[in-house]
Amino acid sequence: MQRSKKTFTSDCRRCVRLAKFLDEVRAIHEDYFARPVPSFGDPNARLLVVGLAPGMHGANKTGRPFTGDHAGILLYETLYQHNFSSAPVSESVTDELELKDCRITNAVRCLPPQNKPIGDEVKNCNGYLLDELSMLPSGGVVVGLGSVAHSAVLKALKLKQSDFRFGHGSIHNLSPNLVMIDSYHCSRYNTQTRRLTAEMFSGIFLRVRELLQKK
């Protein structure tokens, strides 16, 4: 798998709308990270978890994906349950939590207004996602949290969207050496409406473990 020609930097300002929005957020919350958020975890991991984008008072504040917001509560609990994390709670970049054989990133690295990135913003970040995917060893597994993450992975790999329909628990063979499992996003809305339960989410990572053990 070829890497992109884009090297991630937290100084990226490719998306005018997002860069302007982060400037506004930083003016109000001077102690927030409020920049493009880097990936977190083991660069040699076999598991890559792909989310949507940083949350206002989560990764946008802390500078670590899914850290400090509601969505991260279930994610890190579940990663810990399946031995992908050294602790069940991720509070800050200084809490010494480590991921094990796991890495977390987002389809869009900047906080979008109303948590809704537009197509060009996903496209502009796609090279960074391709770099993350290219780091996965043979037999790697991607968990796509939500349809935007799912679609961003396919776009990065230049695969047809119509050949891989999103569905919670769906397993897609993206190549002979790479599998993606879809999951509903672990957002506050999805967990509170029980569209996604802890048991459903745990089932996704149980399947990840089964796939990795076969490799």
Backbone bond lengths (Angstrom), bond angles and torsions (degrees), N, CA, C in turn:
res aa  C-N    CA-C-N  psi(-1)  N-CA   C-N-CA  omega(-1)  CA-C   N-CA-C  phi
1 M - - - 1.461 - - 1.525 109.67 -
2 Q 1.315 117.50 126.43 1.452 121.52 -179.06 1.523 111.33 -76.84
3 R 1.327 115.81 144.58 1.456 120.95 174.42 1.523 108.91 -84.17
4 S 1.330 115.89 159.41 1.461 119.74 177.16 1.523 109.16 -79.04
5 K 1.308 115.75 174.36 1.455 120.74 177.15 1.527 111.47 -95.41
6 K 1.345 115.73 8.41 1.457 120.69 -178.66 1.525 109.72 -103.22
7 T 1.301 117.88 126.53 1.456 122.29 175.37 1.516 108.51 -102.21
8 F 1.340 116.92 125.18 1.460 119.51 -176.36 1.521 111.64 -65.12
9 T 1.307 115.12 140.06 1.456 122.61 171.77 1.521 108.78 -145.28
10 S 1.314 116.78 142.73 1.464 120.32 177.78 1.525 112.00 -73.37
11 D 1.322 116.93 0.49 1.468 121.59 174.38 1.528 111.52 -95.53
12 C 1.334 117.37 3.99 1.460 121.14 -178.23 1.535 110.92 -59.07
13 R 1.336 116.10 136.07 1.463 122.20 176.73 1.533 109.64 -136.44
14 R 1.317 116.41 35.28 1.466 121.38 -177.20 1.521 112.22 -63.21
15 C 1.319 117.09 -33.66 1.464 121.29 -177.50 1.527 109.42 -98.74
16 V 1.309 116.60 108.92 1.467 121.27 -173.88 1.526 111.05 -59.62
17 R 1.327 117.13 -44.99 1.463 120.70 -178.07 1.523 111.01 -61.71
18 L 1.327 117.31 -44.26 1.462 121.03 -177.94 1.523 111.48 -70.91
19 A 1.332 117.04 -40.25 1.463 120.15 179.10 1.529 110.76 -61.92
20 K 1.328 116.66 -42.64 1.463 121.10 178.24 1.522 110.77 -64.38
21 F 1.335 116.52 -42.33 1.460 120.63 -179.61 1.527 110.73 -63.82
22 L 1.324 117.48 -41.98 1.467 120.28 178.63 1.531 111.29 -65.47
23 D 1.315 117.40 -34.72 1.470 120.07 175.47 1.527 109.94 -61.18
24 E 1.318 116.20 -41.55 1.465 120.88 179.89 1.531 110.93 -67.18
25 V 1.335 116.58 -41.96 1.462 120.95 179.32 1.518 110.70 -64.14
26 R 1.316 116.35 -42.54 1.469 121.65 -178.97 1.523 111.26 -64.17
27 A 1.329 116.89 -32.56 1.463 120.39 178.60 1.524 111.42 -68.58
28 I 1.335 116.73 -30.75 1.466 121.52 179.73 1.532 110.97 -86.71
29 H 1.330 116.10 -42.16 1.469 122.03 -177.83 1.528 108.59 -114.30
30 E 1.295 116.87 82.89 1.459 121.35 -172.78 1.522 113.22 -65.32
31 D 1.347 117.33 -22.25 1.459 120.32 -178.31 1.525 112.47 -93.01
32 Y 1.349 118.09 0.88 1.462 121.18 -179.67 1.536 110.25 -80.74
33 F 1.322 115.71 152.84 1.469 121.01 174.86 1.526 108.96 -61.09
34 A 1.326 117.41 -53.63 1.475 124.50 171.37 1.527 113.73 47.66
35 R 1.319 114.93 47.00 1.466 122.34 176.73 1.533 106.87 -144.47
36 P 1.331 118.35 172.85 1.459 119.33 173.62 1.535 110.18 -56.57
37 V 1.331 116.27 130.87 1.467 121.57 -172.31 1.531 110.69 -92.29
38 P 1.332 117.60 125.63 1.466 119.83 178.62 1.518 111.95 -72.17
39 S 1.325 116.14 162.13 1.456 121.53 174.47 1.525 109.11 -67.93
40 F 1.324 115.46 164.76 1.463 121.25 -177.37 1.518 109.20 -135.87
41 G 1.339 115.72 134.85 1.449 119.64 173.74 1.511 113.64 126.25
42 D 1.317 114.53 -168.13 1.454 124.01 -175.05 1.529 110.80 -73.19
43 P 1.338 118.77 118.78 1.469 119.89 179.71 1.523 113.14 -66.67
44 N 1.336 116.97 -15.05 1.467 121.02 178.49 1.530 111.93 -103.48
45 A 1.319 116.99 13.47 1.466 121.84 -175.43 1.517 112.00 -63.55
46 R 1.333 114.59 151.62 1.467 120.70 174.20 1.521 111.72 -91.93
47 L 1.338 117.32 -14.57 1.461 122.43 179.44 1.521 110.31 -112.39
48 L 1.333 115.87 128.01 1.459 121.74 174.10 1.519 108.35 -120.32
49 V 1.334 116.60 119.76 1.462 122.60 176.31 1.527 107.88 -98.11
50 V 1.320 116.66 124.48 1.465 121.44 -177.49 1.524 109.59 -113.80
51 G 1.320 116.32 117.22 1.452 121.93 177.14 1.513 111.62 -97.47
52 L 1.323 115.86 -167.07 1.461 121.51 -178.06 1.526 111.44 -87.22
53 A 1.334 116.48 -67.50 1.461 122.16 -176.13 1.527 108.35 -164.90
54 P 1.327 118.64 162.95 1.471 120.55 177.73 1.528 111.92 -61.02
55 G 1.325 116.29 145.66 1.453 121.61 174.26 1.520 110.50 -88.42
56 M 1.319 116.96 151.60 1.463 121.90 -176.70 1.520 112.95 -51.34
57 H 1.335 116.90 -51.90 1.459 120.14 -175.84 1.529 112.03 -106.49
58 G 1.328 115.26 17.16 1.455 121.68 176.43 1.512 110.06 -110.38
59 A 1.340 116.38 -109.30 1.464 120.59 -178.10 1.524 112.75 -60.60
60 N 1.324 116.90 -33.05 1.469 119.06 177.74 1.523 111.44 -63.55
61 K 1.312 116.54 -28.17 1.469 121.38 177.62 1.527 111.77 -85.05
62 T 1.335 116.01 -45.06 1.462 120.35 -170.54 1.518 114.35 -91.69
63 G 1.332 116.93 -26.59 1.456 120.14 -176.77 1.516 113.82 85.86
64 R 1.335 117.83 11.41 1.467 122.35 176.55 1.527 108.82 -129.53
65 P 1.345 118.46 132.94 1.463 120.49 -178.91 1.531 112.87 -54.48
66 F 1.326 115.58 134.19 1.466 123.90 174.66 1.537 113.13 59.60
67 T 1.303 117.02 27.59 1.460 120.47 -178.62 1.524 110.50 -111.70
68 G 1.347 115.48 120.34 1.456 120.49 177.13 1.507 114.75 97.43
69 D 1.351 117.97 1.16 1.468 118.62 179.69 1.525 110.78 -126.49
70 H 1.321 115.65 174.61 1.466 121.04 -174.46 1.525 111.87 -62.71
71 A 1.327 117.29 -40.42 1.463 120.29 -176.92 1.520 111.58 -60.45
72 G 1.329 116.09 -33.37 1.456 119.75 -178.51 1.513 113.93 -71.69
73 I 1.332 117.36 -21.09 1.470 120.16 -178.24 1.520 110.29 -59.32
74 L 1.322 116.49 -54.59 1.459 120.37 -178.69 1.527 111.43 -69.77
75 L 1.329 117.24 -38.61 1.460 119.46 -177.83 1.525 111.67 -60.43
76 Y 1.329 116.88 -52.46 1.463 118.85 -176.11 1.528 112.42 -71.12
77 E 1.326 117.22 -33.03 1.467 119.93 174.00 1.530 110.17 -59.40
78 T 1.327 115.15 -43.44 1.458 120.35 -176.92 1.522 111.19 -72.10
79 L 1.321 117.17 -40.56 1.465 119.90 176.56 1.532 110.85 -60.97
80 Y 1.315 116.23 -40.64 1.468 120.57 177.97 1.534 110.56 -65.11
81 Q 1.313 116.54 -42.85 1.460 122.19 179.49 1.527 111.50 -56.64
82 H 1.320 116.27 -35.18 1.466 120.86 -177.27 1.530 112.64 -104.21
83 N 1.332 115.98 19.11 1.468 123.45 173.17 1.535 113.54 63.88
84 F 1.335 115.98 33.80 1.460 120.24 173.02 1.530 111.40 -102.13
85 S 1.329 117.71 -3.93 1.457 122.13 -178.44 1.515 109.76 -139.82
86 S 1.326 116.03 149.52 1.462 121.20 -178.83 1.524 112.35 -82.11
87 A 1.332 117.31 -11.43 1.466 121.54 -179.00 1.527 109.29 -150.94
88 P 1.338 117.94 155.40 1.463 120.82 -177.02 1.523 114.56 -86.82
89 V 1.328 117.20 -7.00 1.468 120.47 -176.23 1.527 109.35 -131.43
90 S 1.334 116.01 131.17 1.460 122.00 176.99 1.521 108.36 -114.16
91 E 1.329 116.25 112.16 1.465 120.68 -173.88 1.523 113.88 -109.06
92 S 1.327 117.26 -35.38 1.466 120.60 -177.52 1.522 109.56 -159.68
93 V 1.316 116.01 167.89 1.463 120.13 -179.91 1.521 111.89 -70.37
94 T 1.334 117.38 -9.05 1.471 120.64 -178.84 1.527 112.44 -106.33
95 D 1.330 118.14 12.26 1.466 119.64 -174.44 1.538 114.15 -86.38
96 E 1.327 117.29 1.32 1.468 123.96 175.24 1.529 113.82 70.55
97 L 1.325 118.16 7.86 1.458 120.10 174.76 1.525 109.43 -63.78
98 E 1.330 116.41 138.80 1.457 122.04 177.07 1.522 109.73 -126.79
99 L 1.308 115.94 142.10 1.458 120.67 173.20 1.522 108.92 -91.53
100 K 1.334 114.69 146.07 1.464 120.71 -177.13 1.525 109.70 -118.68
101 D 1.332 116.07 115.23 1.464 122.13 -178.93 1.526 110.74 58.08
102 C 1.335 115.99 30.88 1.469 121.71 -175.43 1.523 109.58 -146.48
103 R 1.325 114.99 146.55 1.454 121.89 176.26 1.526 107.59 -139.45
104 I 1.319 116.61 145.27 1.469 121.36 -178.57 1.525 109.52 -123.14
105 T 1.318 115.72 135.51 1.454 121.18 176.63 1.516 108.71 -144.26
106 N 1.326 117.08 -177.12 1.459 122.40 178.06 1.520 110.61 -131.87
107 A 1.327 115.81 151.85 1.461 120.57 176.44 1.525 110.51 -63.25
108 V 1.322 116.79 -35.48 1.467 123.56 176.57 1.513 107.65 -124.98
109 R 1.322 117.60 128.39 1.464 121.03 -171.37 1.532 114.14 -86.48
110 C 1.335 117.11 -12.92 1.465 121.15 -178.46 1.525 111.00 -107.92
111 L 1.311 115.69 149.84 1.460 121.63 172.90 1.530 109.63 -62.21
112 P 1.348 118.66 121.60 1.457 120.19 176.01 1.526 111.27 -95.69
113 P 1.322 118.51 150.53 1.466 120.14 174.54 1.514 111.06 -55.64
114 Q 1.327 116.45 133.93 1.468 122.99 178.68 1.527 112.70 57.95
115 N 1.342 115.80 23.48 1.470 121.50 179.97 1.527 112.99 58.14
116 K 1.332 117.23 28.24 1.460 120.63 -177.04 1.535 110.62 -127.85
117 P 1.337 116.96 94.91 1.464 118.98 175.32 1.526 110.16 -72.23
118 I 1.315 116.35 154.38 1.464 120.42 176.38 1.527 108.83 -98.96
119 G 1.325 115.99 169.60 1.457 121.07 -173.52 1.515 114.78 -56.29
120 D 1.329 116.93 -43.98 1.464 119.95 -178.67 1.525 111.68 -64.64
121 E 1.321 116.88 -29.60 1.468 120.03 179.53 1.528 111.10 -72.42
122 V 1.331 116.02 -38.57 1.466 119.90 173.61 1.524 109.47 -63.01
123 K 1.315 115.92 -42.12 1.466 121.18 -179.68 1.526 111.23 -63.45
124 N 1.325 117.48 -43.22 1.460 120.72 -178.59 1.524 112.46 -64.71
125 C 1.332 116.82 -28.66 1.463 121.32 -179.75 1.531 112.14 -90.41
126 N 1.308 116.84 -5.49 1.458 120.20 -170.70 1.532 113.26 -64.69
127 G 1.331 116.06 -31.01 1.462 119.19 178.05 1.514 112.10 -65.37
128 Y 1.341 115.79 -36.42 1.461 119.70 177.33 1.531 110.36 -65.77
129 L 1.333 116.64 -38.69 1.458 120.46 177.77 1.528 110.79 -67.13
130 L 1.313 117.02 -39.18 1.462 120.19 177.14 1.525 110.84 -59.32
131 D 1.320 116.34 -40.39 1.464 119.16 177.87 1.525 111.38 -61.19
132 E 1.331 116.91 -40.40 1.464 120.42 177.95 1.527 110.59 -64.31
133 L 1.312 116.68 -43.14 1.461 121.14 -179.94 1.523 111.13 -64.89
134 S 1.319 116.43 -36.15 1.465 120.31 -178.28 1.519 111.98 -70.94
135 M 1.326 117.29 -18.33 1.466 121.15 177.95 1.526 112.38 -79.16
136 L 1.331 117.72 -16.62 1.457 120.68 -178.56 1.531 110.07 -68.34
137 P 1.319 117.18 135.26 1.463 119.45 176.60 1.519 111.08 -75.19
138 S 1.320 116.82 169.41 1.452 121.23 175.30 1.525 109.50 -56.86
139 G 1.326 115.90 133.38 1.455 119.96 -176.57 1.511 113.54 89.71
140 G 1.330 116.78 10.19 1.457 120.89 -179.56 1.521 112.51 -70.58
141 V 1.340 114.95 160.15 1.459 122.10 -179.31 1.526 109.16 -128.83
142 V 1.312 116.46 135.02 1.465 122.98 175.08 1.520 108.31 -110.48
143 V 1.332 117.45 133.61 1.459 121.52 169.79 1.521 106.94 -107.10
144 G 1.329 116.35 116.44 1.456 121.20 178.76 1.517 110.12 -95.93
145 L 1.332 116.33 113.69 1.460 121.45 -178.11 1.532 109.80 -88.73
146 G 1.317 115.46 94.51 1.455 120.27 178.67 1.520 112.28 95.59
147 S 1.324 115.07 164.38 1.468 120.84 -173.69 1.521 113.06 -68.78
148 V 1.338 118.31 -30.92 1.467 119.60 179.70 1.521 110.05 -67.36
149 A 1.322 117.34 -45.31 1.462 120.94 177.60 1.525 110.56 -62.49
150 H 1.321 115.87 -44.70 1.465 121.65 177.08 1.527 110.91 -53.97
151 S 1.324 116.38 -50.61 1.458 121.19 -178.13 1.520 112.08 -66.67
152 A 1.336 117.02 -35.98 1.461 120.90 179.99 1.529 111.23 -64.88
153 V 1.324 116.62 -38.19 1.471 120.74 177.46 1.522 109.81 -63.21
154 L 1.328 116.74 -46.46 1.462 120.53 179.46 1.522 111.04 -61.82
155 K 1.320 116.52 -41.86 1.470 121.06 179.36 1.527 110.60 -62.01
156 A 1.327 116.18 -43.78 1.464 120.29 -179.04 1.524 111.41 -61.41
157 L 1.333 116.05 -35.57 1.463 120.93 -178.22 1.524 112.97 -91.90
158 K 1.353 115.37 3.41 1.471 121.74 179.27 1.530 111.64 58.31
159 L 1.323 115.30 43.63 1.456 121.85 176.74 1.526 110.23 -104.63
160 K 1.316 117.39 150.99 1.461 121.77 -178.21 1.525 110.12 -73.39
161 Q 1.322 115.52 128.97 1.459 120.79 -179.91 1.533 110.92 -60.60
162 S 1.324 116.46 -37.34 1.462 120.11 -175.68 1.525 112.95 -68.87
163 D 1.315 117.29 -17.24 1.473 120.60 179.85 1.524 112.67 -84.15
164 F 1.328 116.50 -12.16 1.471 120.28 -175.60 1.530 108.83 -138.33
165 R 1.299 117.04 86.88 1.462 121.52 -176.67 1.529 110.76 -77.28
166 F 1.329 115.75 136.54 1.467 119.65 178.64 1.525 110.67 -70.93
167 G 1.318 115.21 138.33 1.459 121.08 174.07 1.513 109.08 -166.83
168 H 1.309 117.48 133.98 1.463 119.65 -177.74 1.529 110.14 -56.32
169 G 1.317 115.79 125.15 1.454 121.33 -179.90 1.516 114.54 87.01
170 S 1.336 117.34 -5.35 1.461 119.95 179.04 1.527 110.43 -68.63
171 I 1.303 116.10 140.52 1.460 122.28 179.89 1.525 108.33 -114.50
172 H 1.322 116.50 127.74 1.455 122.20 -176.12 1.531 109.95 -121.36
173 N 1.309 116.49 125.77 1.463 121.52 173.76 1.526 107.64 -85.97
174 L 1.325 115.94 98.84 1.461 120.78 -175.71 1.517 111.93 -77.32
175 S 1.316 115.83 -27.49 1.460 123.25 176.27 1.520 106.33 -159.88
176 P 1.335 118.38 173.57 1.466 118.90 177.57 1.530 113.01 -60.38
177 N 1.335 116.69 -18.24 1.457 120.13 -174.77 1.522 114.46 -119.52
178 L 1.343 117.68 8.33 1.463 119.94 -176.19 1.527 110.90 -143.85
179 V 1.324 115.28 130.45 1.468 122.78 -179.91 1.526 109.09 -121.55
180 M 1.337 116.83 141.84 1.459 120.77 172.26 1.525 109.42 -119.76
181 I 1.338 115.64 135.78 1.456 122.14 173.74 1.522 108.06 -113.16
182 D 1.321 116.52 129.60 1.460 121.20 178.67 1.523 110.71 -86.01
183 S 1.327 115.21 145.95 1.460 121.36 171.04 1.516 108.99 -143.09
184 Y 1.319 115.89 147.10 1.456 117.69 167.19 1.521 107.87 -59.29
185 H 1.320 115.58 147.94 1.464 120.10 178.93 1.521 109.84 -66.96
186 C 1.334 115.69 143.39 1.467 120.94 -179.17 1.525 111.46 -84.01
187 S 1.310 116.64 44.17 1.464 122.90 -179.30 1.520 111.34 -75.16
188 R 1.312 115.62 163.38 1.461 120.60 176.58 1.531 110.51 -57.75
189 Y 1.333 116.77 -44.07 1.464 120.12 -178.38 1.525 110.82 -60.90
190 N 1.316 117.01 -47.90 1.469 119.82 -176.88 1.518 112.62 -66.48
191 T 1.329 117.72 -36.48 1.462 119.00 -178.95 1.527 111.48 -78.05
192 Q 1.324 117.44 -36.65 1.461 119.32 -179.12 1.530 112.14 -73.05
193 T 1.320 117.26 -30.85 1.466 120.66 176.55 1.527 111.32 -85.60
194 R 1.330 115.80 -4.31 1.462 124.01 -179.65 1.528 112.71 62.82
195 R 1.309 114.78 23.36 1.465 117.54 167.74 1.529 108.36 -63.21
196 L 1.341 114.21 -33.66 1.457 120.92 174.96 1.521 108.56 -125.92
197 T 1.323 116.71 119.44 1.463 121.43 176.75 1.523 109.72 -101.69
198 A 1.328 115.40 164.80 1.465 119.70 177.63 1.523 110.77 -59.80
199 E 1.321 116.56 -36.92 1.464 120.90 -179.89 1.529 110.79 -66.85
200 M 1.324 116.68 -41.60 1.461 120.22 177.98 1.525 111.03 -63.18
201 F 1.325 115.71 -42.18 1.466 120.30 -177.83 1.527 110.22 -68.71
202 S 1.326 116.64 -42.01 1.461 120.66 177.52 1.522 110.61 -59.55
203 G 1.334 116.52 -36.80 1.454 120.72 179.54 1.518 113.00 -61.37
204 I 1.332 116.29 -32.76 1.464 120.62 177.43 1.528 110.10 -62.65
205 F 1.322 116.27 -46.78 1.465 119.70 -175.55 1.526 112.43 -79.53
206 L 1.318 116.83 -22.13 1.458 119.62 169.78 1.526 109.28 -64.22
207 R 1.321 115.80 -41.54 1.466 119.94 177.67 1.519 110.88 -66.85
208 V 1.324 117.44 -36.87 1.465 120.70 175.75 1.526 109.91 -58.24
209 R 1.326 116.51 -47.39 1.461 120.93 179.62 1.530 110.91 -59.12
210 E 1.307 116.89 -42.36 1.463 120.96 179.46 1.525 111.09 -62.05
211 L 1.327 116.38 -42.68 1.460 120.40 179.71 1.519 111.76 -66.38
212 L 1.325 116.32 -41.43 1.467 119.25 -178.97 1.527 111.74 -68.36
213 Q 1.321 116.56 -32.78 1.461 120.14 179.84 1.521 112.19 -70.74
214 K 1.334 116.40 -20.79 1.457 120.13 179.37 1.522 111.79 -80.19
215 K 1.338 115.77 -17.66 1.471 119.88 -174.89 1.531 111.25 -84.22
